[in-house]
Amino acid sequence: MSEFDPLTTLASRLIAEDVIRRVNEYDKLQAKLRATERVLPYISKQETMRDLDISDNTMSKFESNGLQRYKPDYNSSLIYYLIDDICKFIVLAD
């Protein structure tokens, strides 16, 4: 019977708890952003800010830290994000 190092056991438990917490956050965030019927997997910048209760400055910070924006060719004033990208970005950036 082998004995485990208490520090290794504690570190493993903390990592597992953090992964579980992040997965739960991801699921909750996806449910919130998908609450309305959408035809496409995209959400507008305005809807994102409203649904997450964040400012335009926060969205700019997200983009400067790697969140990909999508702009349709027909109208350059509209900005969209993939819902999955937002969820991953927010949960993993924690």
ABEGO torsion letter per residue (X at the ends): XBBBBAAAAAAAAAAAAAAAAAAAAAAAAAAAAAABBBABABBBAAAAAAAAGBBAAAAAAAAAAGBBBBBBAABAABBBBBAAAAAAAAAAAX
